[in-house]
Amino acid sequence: MDTVVAEVERKYDVAGGTAVLDAMETMTGTAGVAAVSLQGEQLLGAVYYDTADLRLIGVGITLRRRTGGQDAGWHLKLPAGVGTRDEIRLPLTGPAGAAGGRAAMPMASADDAVPGEFAALVRAYTRGVALTPVVHIQTSRRVLRLLDGASQTLAEIAADHVLAEPAGGSAVTSWDEIEAGLVTGGPALLKAIDLQLRRAGARPAATTALQRALAGRLAAAGAAPGPPLTRHSPAVEVVLAYVRDQVAAICRYDPRVRRDEPDAVHQMRVATRRARSALQAFGGVIDRDMTRPLCAELKWLAAELGQARDTEVLLARLTAELAAIPPALVVGPVQARIAAHFTAELTQARRAALNALDGQRYLRLLDDLHALLADPPLTPLAERQAGKVLAKPVRRAARRLQRALVGVAGAEDRDTAIHEARKVTKRARYAAEAAVPALGSTAKRQATQAKELQQLLGDHHDSVVARIVLLDLAQMARAAGEDTFTYGLMHQRQACQAATIEQILPRLVAGK
């Protein structure tokens, strides 16, 4: 079974790590530190795995097999925000071995094969490319623990002497560094540690250990960031930057969907829709005919994720609705029936989503998206100024939205018309979002207004679907001999919410 640890740490360059560590013993009485404890020397070994072109390290993911110390095992670190990563741990499958004096890069064996669970979590990046050892790092470590009044560890400060040997016979490099990490302490303690380390002569590290060990290969694999995007930038650069962000988000949320983390399915689905909307809206920049098959595959992925997301939304909606009803009006095992129904639905939906992510069709889609970013099919408008080129499709999306809202009033099937207007609203929002670097406040305003409208129309659609589900639940309750009063009450409350939204829409069309 794996373990997940939230990693909040900072690294520093130093000339003499042990001397700096001695200076940190004066932190007693600062930010809740009641005592310090200096540990004996540890010898650690780690083999880092990646693809030949360093796809994981390039996006801030590290995968290693560590021996020695208290955390020996397989470690996968996934970015979780600014300055933080989630570290997932699995026990070693082969002999731990000693982490003594420096040895040649160990060859991978059957016991050293990357665990299947970790291989799956990074599949969106590897996409079938083998994971192999890329660098062997050995560390001589002294650790200073900062303790609270109950002798619980608040933070650890490690002074490391590092030896790094890249795979392939490259030269060994060595250096000293300090690593400061929170355990149970808070941001104030980390700030105090930072101040004390700087006073002792440490400086924030310009690179990570892996970046230093693999400097030449990472420089070849990475691309330097370009200048900030403006209205004068080529239109294609603005569009591609937005699509690139969405592709990165799809890959970033992939492991979180696999781990069933909250909101992961939603965020991955949104990124999928944003990428598709941008390619459709700006088909005059990146050839629409050439990207049509790719848009169809993005639509497929969004649908595969949609069942799980829609089920999550409905469960949350009906749970909140039931909680809002006075207890005296809740008759029968309503909550238990709702929970049982959606537990089965969520299990099935999650299985379907994971089957899609494990399939070759999904991997081909990711390959095609990266191929598009590397060599997009451009039109003659692509190199013209973004401020001039992107304004027209953004306005076009806004006009389509207005027409969709006007059409709701005269629609024979108003529920369907509102749902279709919601789709058009999303496209208007995402087109505006993509064009913000070029169009500034105009695009921001359209994106903000469309987002608010999308929420309103989304509430209406959810009420429609919720009423259908409530009728099904009432029918099952009736067949079981249960009272169906509460389901009828919830149905009526959902209908009233939808009616309120329908009354608001005409004012939105009139711009009031």
N, C-alpha and C positions, 0 to 999 in steps of 0.2 A: 504494500500500500504506500502511496506517495505522501509526502509532507510538503505543504506550501508555507513559505516564510516570506514576509514582506521585507525586502532589503532596502534600507535607507543608509547609504554610506557615501563617504567622500575620500578621495585619494590625494596624497600630497607627495611632492618631490622633496627629498632631503639629502644632505651630504652625509650625515651620521644619524641613523635612525635611533640607535640606543640612547644617545645623548638627548635627543628630543623627547624620547619616552620618559627619561628621568625627570625632565622638566614638567611633565604632565602630572606628576605625583602631587603637585601643589594645588590641584583642582578640588581638594576636599573643602566642602563648604560652599561650592559654586553650583548653582542650578540643581539643588537637591542631592548633590554628591556627599555622602557621609563618610566614605572610606574608599581606598583604592587597593587593588590586589594585583601584584606583578606575577605573572605565570612563568613557568620554566620554558626553555626553548623548545619549539616544535619544528619537526622536519616534515614538510608537506610536498607531495607530488601531484601533478595534474596533467592529464592529457586532454587537450581541447580538440573537438571534432567540428568539422565544417565541410562544405563542398569545396571543390578545387578552386572555385572563384570566390570563396569566402562570402557566400550569400547571408549567412547568419550573423557573423561578426559585423558585416557591413550595415546591418539594421539594428545593431545593439543587442543581439541575442547571443548568449554564450551557452555552450553545451560541453561539459567536461566530465571526466572520470577522475575523482580525487582520491588519493590514498594518504593516510596519516592524519593526525588530528582528530577532533571530536566529530567532525562532519564528513568523514569518509563516505563516499558513495557517488552516485550519478547526480549531477546538478544541471538543471536547465533554468536559465535566467531570462525572463521575458520582460521587456519594458512595460512599466505600469504607470508612468507619469514622469514629470520632471524630477530627476534625481532619485527615482525609486524604481525598483524592479521586483517582480515576483519570482522567488526562487523555489522551484519544485525539486524535491529530492526523492531519489529511489536508492535502496541499498545496493551495494556492489553485488554483481552476479558472479564475479570470479574472485580469485585470491586477492586480498587487499595489497599484499606486498609491502616492502619497506620503502620508505622515502629517504633513504640515506644519501650517500655521496652521489655526485652526478653520474648518470649513465647515458648511453646512447638512446636515441628515440626508440621506445619499445614498439615492436611490431604488433598490430592488432591481431588478436586471437579470437576464437569463438566465444571465450568468456568476456572479451572486451567489446563485443558487438554492442552498438547503441541499442538500449531497450526499445522494444516496439512501441511502447506508450510515448516515449520521447520522439521517436521517428515520426509518429503520426502527428504530434503537436507542431512539428516544423515542416510538415509536408507541403504547406502552401508556398514555402520558400524553396525547398529542395526539388519538388516536382519530379521525383524519380531519379534525381542525381544522387550518387552515393555520398554518404557521410564517412569521412576518413580522418585520421589524426592529422592535424596541421601544425601543432606546436606542443612541445613538452616543457612545462615550467616547474622548476623545483624551488622551494622557498624555505629559508630559515627564518622562523618567526618568533618574536617575543611579544606577548600580549599583556596590556595593562587594562584591567577591568575597573570600571567606575561603579560603585555600589551605593544603594540607598540605605536608609536606616535599618531596613529588614534584611540587609545583606543580599538583596536581589540585584542582578546586574542591570544597570541603566544603559551602559554603552561599553564598547570595547575599542581600544586603540592598539593597533598592531604595527610593530616596526619590522619590516621585511627586508631581507636581502634576497634578491631574485636572480635566478639563472634561467634563461630561456633558450631553447634549442628548437628552431623551426624544422619541420619535416623536410626531407630532401637534401640534408647535409649542409644547410646554410650555417653561417658562423653563429656561435653561441654569444649571447649578450648578457650583461649583468648590470644591476643597479640597486639602489636602496629606495624604499618608498614607505610612506605611512598610510595606513588605512584606518579611518575612523567610522564606526558604524553604530547606529542605535540598536538597542535590544528592547528595553521597555521605556527608555527615556523619550522626551519630546523634543520639538524643534528648538526650544530655548537652550537645552543642553548641547545640541549639535552646534548651535551658534557660539556657545561659550567654548566648546572644544576647538572650533575653527579659530577663534581669537587667540586662544592659548598656543595653538600650534604655530600660528603665524609669528607670535612673539618669540617662539623658540627657534625660528628660522625656517620652518617648513613653508612651502608654497604650493597652492593648488596644482595638481598634476595637469600638464597640458594634454597628455594622452593617457589612455588606459594601458595596462600591462600588455594586453594583446595587440594593441595598436603599436606599441613600441617594439614588441617581438616580431611583428609581421609588417613593419613599416613599408618595406618595398612592395610587397604583394598587395597591401591595402591601397596604397597610392595608385597602383595599376588598376585595381578593381573599382575604385571609387571615382566619382565625377565631382569636380569642384562646383559649388553652388554658383549660379549666375547672378547678375545684378537684380535688384528688386524690380518687380513687374509694375509697369505704369501704362497709361493710355497710349504711350508712344511705342510700347513693346510690340513686336510682331504678334498678330492675333493668335497664331498657332501656339506661341509660347504660353499665353494666358490659358488657352483651352487645355493644352497638355498638362500644365501645372495642376489644374483642377482634377483632371482625370487621373494623373499620377497620385495625387493625394488619396483619391478614392480606391485605387488599386492597392495602395499601401494599407489603407484601412481594412479592406477585405482580408488581406493577409494577416494583419495584426489581430483581427477579431477571430480569425479561424481557430487558433488554439483555445480561445476562450469559449467559443461555441462548443468545441469538443469537450471542454471541461464543465459545461453547463453553468457558466458564470452568469450572474444577473445582467440582463440587458444586452448580452453579447449578440444574440440572434438579431435583435432589433437594430443594433448599430451596424452589423455586417449587411443586413438587408438594405438599410438606408444607403450605405456606401455603394452597393450594387445599383440601386436605383439612380443615385446621383451620377454615376459613371455613364449609365445608359442615357439619362436625360441630356447630359452635356453633349454626348456624341450625336444625339438626335437634333438638339437645338442648334448646334454649330456644324451641321453637315455641309455648310457652305465653306467651311475652313478645312475640316478633315472630311474627305470625300464620303458623303452619306451612302452612296451605293456600295462602296468598299467596306463600310463598317456595319452594314445592315445585318449580315450573319452574326457578327459579334454582339450586336444589340439584342438579337433574338436569344442568344445564349445567356446574356445578362438577365433577360426577362425570365428565362427558365430558372436560373439560380435564385432570383428573388422569389419566385413561386415556390421553390423547394423550401426556402427558409420561411415563407409566409405562413405555412400551416402552424408551425411552432409559435411564431410571433402572434398571430391572430388568436391562438388559443390562450396565450399568456394574457393578452389584452382583455379577452372576454372573462377569464377567471377573475382578474383584478376588478373588472367592472361589476360583475355580479356579486362578488364578495363585499365590495364597498356599498352596493345597493342594499344588500341584505342587512349590513351593519347600520344603515341609516333608518331602517324600519323599527318602530317601537317593538320591544320584545313581546308584548302582548299580542301583536299581530303576526308573529311568526308561529305558524301552526305546523307541526310535524317536523320530521328530520330534514329540513330544507338544506341546512348547511352541509350536512353529511352527504346528501345526494349530489349537491353541486360539486363538493370536493371529490367524490368518487368518480363522477362523470368526467371532470377535467383532468384528474390524475391519469385516467386511461387515455384521454385525448392527447395529453402532453407526452406521455410515453410513446405513443404511436408517432406523433409529430416529430419528436426528437429523433426517433429511430430513422425516420424518413430523411431528416436533414443530415444526419451523420452518414447515411448511405450515399447521399449526394456528394458530400465532401470526400468520401473515400473512393469515389468513382473516377474513371478515366476522363469522363466528359468534363468534370470540374477542373481537373489538372490541365486539360487541353485549353479550356477557357482562360486559365491563368497564364499559360504559355502564350496564347494569342494576345492577351492584354499587354504583356511585357513586350511582345513583338511589335504591337502597335505603338507603344511608347518609344521604342527604339527606332522605328522606321515608319512613321505615319504616312498614310496616303493623302497628300496635300492638294489643295486647289489653288488657283491663282490668287485667291484672297489671303492665303495663309500668311504671307510675309508683309502684308500691309498693316498699318497701325491699328492696334486693337480697339482704341477708342472710336474709330470710325467704322470698323467692320462688325464689332459685336453689338453695337447699339441696336441695329435693325432686328436681329433675331430675338433680342430681349424684349423689344417693343412688341414684336409679333406674338411672343408668348403671352404678354399681358393682354393683348387684344383677344386672343383665343380664350383667355380666362373670362374676360368680360362677356363675351358671347355665350360662354357656357353658363354663366350665372343668369343671364337674361333668359336663356332657354329653359331654365328650371321652372319659371312661373307658368309657362304654357305646356309643360310636359304632361303627358297622360300618365306616365309612371314616374312620379316625382322622386321616389326613393332611388331609382336607377339613375335619374338625371342628376341628382345631388352627388351620387357616388362618382359619376363620370366627371362632374365639375371638380370634385376633389382630386382626381388624377391630373386634370389640366392645371389645377392649382400647384401641385407638386412640380410639374414641369416648369411653370413660370417661376417658382421659387428657386429651383436648382439652376436654371439658366441665369437668373440674376446673381445668385451666389458665385457662380463661376466667373462672371464678368466684373465683379467688384474691383479687382485691381485696375481695370481699364475704365470703368464708368463711375467709380466712387460712390458718392452719396445717393445718386439716382438708383443704382442697382441695389444698394443696401436697403433703401426704402421699399423697393418692390419686394425684395426677399423677406423683409420683416412683415410687411402686410400679407404676403402670400402665406407665410408661416402661421400667422394668427388665423387666417381664413381656413387653412388646412386643418388646424386643430378643431375649429368649429364644425367643418364638414365631416371630419373624422369622428367627432362625437355623434353626429347624426347617423353615420353609417354603422357605428358600433351599436347604437340603440336599435337599429333595424335588425342586425344579426342577433343581438341579445334577445330580442322578442321571439325570434325563431327558435332559439335554444330554450327559452323559458317554456314555450309551448311543448317542445319535445320532453322537457323535464316534467312538466305537469302531466303529460300523457303517461310517462313511466310511473309517476307517483300514483296516479289514478289506478293503473293496472295493479299496483302493489297494495291498494286499499288505503292509501294515505290521503289526507286532506290536501286540496290543491289551492286553497284560498290565497296563500302567500305568493304562489307563483303568479296568480292573476293580478295581485296587487303590484308586484314587481313589474309585470308586463305593462300595466297601466302607467306606472311612474316613468318607465322608459318611453312610452308613447307620448307622454306629456313633455318630456325633455326634447324629443324630436320635433314636436309641434312648436315649441318655443324657438328652436333654431330656424324652422321654416318661416316663422314670422319675422325674424331678423333679416333674412336674406334679401328681401326687396329693398331694405334701407341700404344694404351694402351695394346693391346694383346701382342705386341712385347716388352712391357716394356720400351718404349721410352718416 
